[in-house]
Amino acid sequence: MFVRLAMTYIQISEKHDAKGFLVLAKSGTPVQCYPDNRYGVQPIHLTLLKRKGIRFKKLATRSMPLPKASLAA
């Protein structure tokens, strides 16, 4: 049985983006990546970023682009 957690959308500062991405990628938990250093993350990711001293800001969900349906042939 899986527990579905709500995504939190964040933006990592340009200065910390490379290190922040590495922390997110190595976490073992899925991450959604968007342009401009923005990510959809789980609560565990926020804990990891804070622990590593990586600065980020939370974004409003409505500011994130919705996925577009793919065209089926």
WOJO-V230201 format. One record per residue. N is the residue number from 1. RES is the residue in one letter. SS is DSSP state (2 for helix, 1 for strand, 0 for the rest). PHI is phi in radians with two decimals (* if undefined). Layout:
BEGIN
N|RES|SS|PHI + N|RES|SS|PHI
END
This chain:
BEGIN
1|M|0|* + 2|F|0|-1.87 + 3|V|0|-1.76 + 4|R|0|-1.60 + 5|L|0|-1.76 + 6|A|0|-1.25 + 7|M|0|-1.35 + 8|T|1|-1.96 + 9|Y|1|-1.76 + 10|I|1|-2.31 + 11|Q|1|-2.26 + 12|I|1|-1.62 + 13|S|0|-1.05 + 14|E|2|-0.96 + 15|K|2|-1.09 + 16|H|2|-1.87 + 17|D|2|-1.10 + 18|A|2|-1.08 + 19|K|2|-1.17 + 20|G|2|-1.11 + 21|F|2|-1.07 + 22|L|2|-1.06 + 23|V|2|-1.08 + 24|L|2|-1.12 + 25|A|2|-1.15 + 26|K|2|-1.44 + 27|S|0|-1.20 + 28|G|0|1.47 + 29|T|0|-2.02 + 30|P|0|-1.01 + 31|V|0|-2.28 + 32|Q|1|-1.73 + 33|C|1|-1.88 + 34|Y|1|-2.28 + 35|P|0|-1.10 + 36|D|0|1.12 + 37|N|0|1.06 + 38|R|1|-1.86 + 39|Y|1|-2.50 + 40|G|1|-1.75 + 41|V|1|-2.26 + 42|Q|0|-1.68 + 43|P|2|-0.95 + 44|I|2|-1.09 + 45|H|2|-1.13 + 46|L|2|-1.08 + 47|T|2|-1.08 + 48|L|2|-1.10 + 49|L|2|-1.11 + 50|K|2|-1.10 + 51|R|2|-1.07 + 52|K|2|-1.51 + 53|G|0|1.31 + 54|I|0|-1.62 + 55|R|0|-1.42 + 56|F|1|-2.66 + 57|K|1|-2.23 + 58|K|1|-1.36 + 59|L|1|-1.96 + 60|A|0|-1.24 + 61|T|2|-1.01 + 62|R|2|-1.18 + 63|S|2|-1.48 + 64|M|0|-1.60 + 65|P|0|-1.24 + 66|L|0|-1.41 + 67|P|0|-1.12 + 68|K|0|-1.65 + 69|A|0|-1.15 + 70|S|0|-1.39 + 71|L|0|-1.48 + 72|A|0|-1.70 + 73|A|0|-1.61
END
